């Protein structure tokens, strides 16, 4: 299955390096916050057919359009719930998922309620031991919003990595940052190999380097939320 966008490739690479590499005898469960065209759920289904997947997508019209134009194959294992991410995750039991993927946008921005410390803690609650959180974030220089999100992620998981194109890290243009987090050590070498295969140069930042990059940024809270900057004219895909 061909993945066109590089941020999608990086999320797929993170899943490949973590949960998708587990024994085929182990059935895994993946939760997706944000549906879109169901690209990542379809990838997981093609790559590991017996995977149980739940997609949280509040836009019922979008869901119907996707079902009509790009119907899911029979027995895909993908279930779509027309509910927002906050409510959908809150309704899930503890240790429910092996992976949670956040790729949700409203009018071109990541909704602020999906990056608060409270919501991220709820995602951590839903993950099984050894589970992984992967998220697509977007920002522009000076990446203040992304630093605050990463501060919140580090408050919930001890092992965090962020990957982006070099011009995005340097603040030269608007772009995507893929965040990967877990309660167990991440396969950083595998993430770096995946980034090295990208068409455009990507850099993975983790450990002390990521801590330094975050600096004194404070996590978003329920009383202090902010959606990501809209792409505007500066977004080149």
Secondary structure, DSSP 8 states (H G I E B T S, - for coil): ----SHHHHHHHHHHHHTGGGS-TTS--EEEEE--TT-HHHHHHHHHSTT-EEEEE---HHHHHHHHHHS---TT--EEEE-S-HHHHHHTS-TT-EEEEEE---BTTB--GGGSBHHHHHHHHHHEEEEEEEEEEEEE-TT-HHHHHHHHHHHHH-SEEEEEEEHHHHTTSS-EEEEEEEESS---HHHHHHHHHTSSS-EEEEEHHHHHHHHTT---BBTTB-------GGG---
